[in-house]
Amino acid sequence: MRVLTASELAWVSGGNSCGPEGSWLSNFIPQSWGGVSFTTACGNHDEAYRRGSGVSRGAADQQFLNEMLSAAGSNLIAITGAYLYYGIVSLFGGLFYEGDQPAASWPVSTASRNSAA
């Protein structure tokens, strides 16, 4: 049996889209603004927020903004959406950020579970 990678797990769980990963809110958050897709930027941001990524929250959020602005070009609607999403992750991203946590080791051995008890 093969263990799924973090990216594969994100795909299976509906991650790598705009909005909180695995949340019902993601169904209501636009993936694009003014015809410009932010899905790639959102996916990269999700990866940077994942446990064990080693990317600081500030760096992840700044890269997110940079990628969205790059995709937006001169499209004012998309630029507005980029700054809106950046503001939202700046305010609420701390609830979901785990990049500075050590990566989980799977599967957890029985010995590890017993020593934690």
Backbone torsions as a table, in degrees:
resi	resn	phi	psi	omega
1	MET	NA	135.0	-177.8
2	ARG	-96.3	139.2	176.1
3	VAL	-87.2	132.7	-179.5
4	LEU	-73.6	145.7	174.7
5	THR	-76.7	168.3	178.7
6	ALA	-59.9	-39.9	179.3
7	SER	-65.3	-40.5	178.3
8	GLU	-66.1	-40.1	177.6
9	LEU	-63.2	-40.1	178.9
10	ALA	-62.6	-41.5	179.5
11	TRP	-64.0	-44.8	-180.0
12	VAL	-64.1	-39.1	-176.1
13	SER	-86.2	2.1	179.2
14	GLY	85.8	16.1	179.4
15	GLY	-73.6	-172.7	179.8
16	ASN	60.2	41.6	171.6
17	SER	-135.5	172.0	-179.3
18	CYS	-75.9	131.7	-177.6
19	GLY	114.2	166.6	-178.8
20	PRO	-58.9	125.5	-176.7
21	GLU	-57.4	128.2	177.7
22	GLY	77.6	2.6	-177.7
23	SER	-94.2	150.4	175.8
24	TRP	-63.5	-22.1	179.3
25	LEU	-62.0	-31.0	-178.8
26	SER	-59.1	-26.3	179.4
27	ASN	-70.5	-18.0	-175.6
28	PHE	-110.8	-3.1	-178.5
29	ILE	-97.0	123.7	-178.2
30	PRO	-59.2	140.4	176.6
31	GLN	-88.0	-10.9	180.0
32	SER	-146.5	158.0	177.3
33	TRP	-131.9	130.5	177.6
34	GLY	57.6	30.9	-179.9
35	GLY	82.4	3.4	-179.9
36	VAL	-103.9	120.1	-179.1
37	SER	-77.2	134.4	174.7
38	PHE	-108.2	9.4	-174.9
39	THR	-58.9	-42.1	-179.9
40	THR	-65.3	-45.2	178.7
41	ALA	-61.7	-41.5	178.7
42	CYS	-64.1	-42.1	178.9
43	GLY	-63.0	-43.2	178.1
44	ASN	-64.5	-37.4	178.0
45	HIS	-65.5	-42.5	176.4
46	ASP	-58.3	-43.5	-179.4
47	GLU	-63.1	-40.6	-179.6
48	ALA	-68.4	-28.9	179.0
49	TYR	-81.3	-14.0	-176.9
50	ARG	-65.7	146.1	177.5
51	ARG	-51.5	130.4	175.2
52	GLY	84.2	4.8	-178.2
53	SER	-68.9	-29.5	-178.9
54	GLY	78.0	3.4	179.5
55	VAL	-92.6	130.8	178.8
56	SER	-67.7	154.5	-179.8
57	ARG	-61.2	-44.1	179.8
58	GLY	-60.3	-44.0	178.8
59	ALA	-65.4	-39.5	179.1
60	ALA	-63.6	-43.9	-178.6
61	ASP	-68.2	-39.7	179.2
62	GLN	-66.1	-41.6	177.9
63	GLN	-63.6	-38.5	177.0
64	PHE	-57.4	-50.2	179.0
65	LEU	-61.4	-46.7	-179.5
66	ASN	-58.3	-43.9	-179.6
67	GLU	-66.0	-40.6	179.1
68	MET	-67.0	-42.5	179.1
69	LEU	-65.2	-36.9	176.7
70	SER	-63.0	-43.6	178.4
71	ALA	-66.7	-35.7	-176.0
72	ALA	-68.8	-31.8	-176.7
73	GLY	59.2	-124.1	-179.4
74	SER	-103.3	11.5	-179.5
75	ASN	-74.4	107.7	-174.6
76	LEU	-63.4	-34.3	177.6
77	ILE	-65.6	-43.5	179.7
78	ALA	-67.4	-38.7	177.5
79	ILE	-62.1	-42.3	177.1
80	THR	-60.4	-45.9	178.1
81	GLY	-61.4	-39.0	179.3
82	ALA	-61.7	-46.9	179.4
83	TYR	-68.5	-33.3	176.3
84	LEU	-64.2	-48.7	179.8
85	TYR	-63.5	-39.5	178.3
86	TYR	-62.4	-42.6	177.6
87	GLY	-61.6	-40.5	-179.8
88	ILE	-65.6	-45.3	-179.6
89	VAL	-69.8	-29.7	176.8
90	SER	-65.0	-38.7	-179.6
91	LEU	-79.5	-43.3	-169.6
92	PHE	-115.5	-6.1	-176.9
93	GLY	-60.9	-27.6	179.9
94	GLY	-60.2	-22.1	177.9
95	LEU	-69.7	-21.3	-173.7
96	PHE	-118.0	-11.3	-175.4
97	TYR	-71.6	127.8	177.5
98	GLU	-135.3	12.1	-174.5
99	GLY	-60.4	-25.9	-179.5
100	ASP	-89.8	-0.8	177.9
101	GLN	-85.6	147.0	178.0
102	PRO	-63.7	146.2	178.5
103	ALA	-63.2	142.0	178.2
104	ALA	-71.2	144.6	177.0
105	SER	-102.3	115.0	-176.8
106	TRP	-117.8	145.3	-8.3
107	PRO	-76.3	154.4	178.1
108	VAL	-75.1	130.3	-178.9
109	SER	-76.4	157.6	178.3
110	THR	-61.5	-37.1	-179.9
111	ALA	-62.3	-40.8	179.4
112	SER	-64.9	-41.7	179.9
113	ARG	-65.9	-40.6	-178.5
114	ASN	-68.9	-34.3	-178.4
115	SER	-74.2	-22.7	179.2
116	ALA	-78.5	-18.2	-176.1
117	ALA	-78.0	NA	NA
